[in-house]
Amino acid sequence: MLTVLDEFTRQALAVTVRTKMGADDVLEALNPLLLRHGSPEYIRSDNAPSS
């Protein structure tokens, strides 16, 4: 699952769920956001292990 949040507004900009997600899938989800909102100033990621 890829969840993209605006940390200032706490708005969910995108939620993408797939059984497998590769780099192309991430780019496919992020590209429309980059076009609409521009490049982010900061990026935070959490790749916590699933249980």
C-alpha positions in Angstrom: 0.0 0.0 0.0 1.2 3.5 -0.9 -0.4 6.4 1.0 0.6 9.9 0.2 -0.3 12.6 2.8 0.1 16.3 2.9 1.6 16.7 6.4 0.4 20.3 6.7 -3.3 19.7 5.9 -3.3 16.0 6.7 -5.1 15.4 3.4 -4.7 12.0 1.8 -3.5 12.9 -1.7 -3.3 9.3 -2.9 -3.9 5.7 -1.6 -2.8 2.9 -3.9 -3.2 -0.7 -2.9 -1.7 -3.6 -4.8 -0.6 -7.1 -3.9 2.9 -6.3 -5.3 4.2 -2.8 -5.9 7.3 -2.0 -7.9 9.0 1.2 -8.8 6.9 1.7 -11.9 3.7 1.4 -9.8 5.0 4.0 -7.4 5.8 6.4 -10.2 2.4 5.8 -11.8 0.8 6.8 -8.5 3.1 9.8 -7.9 3.2 11.3 -11.4 -0.3 12.9 -11.4 0.4 14.4 -7.9 3.7 15.9 -9.2 1.9 17.4 -12.1 -0.9 18.8 -10.0 1.0 19.9 -6.9 4.6 20.3 -8.1 7.7 18.7 -6.5 7.5 18.3 -2.7 10.0 20.2 -0.5 10.4 17.1 1.7 9.7 13.4 1.4 9.2 11.1 4.4 8.9 7.3 4.0 8.2 4.5 6.4 9.0 1.0 5.1 7.9 -0.7 8.3 7.9 -4.5 8.1 4.5 -6.1 7.8 3.5 -8.5 10.5 
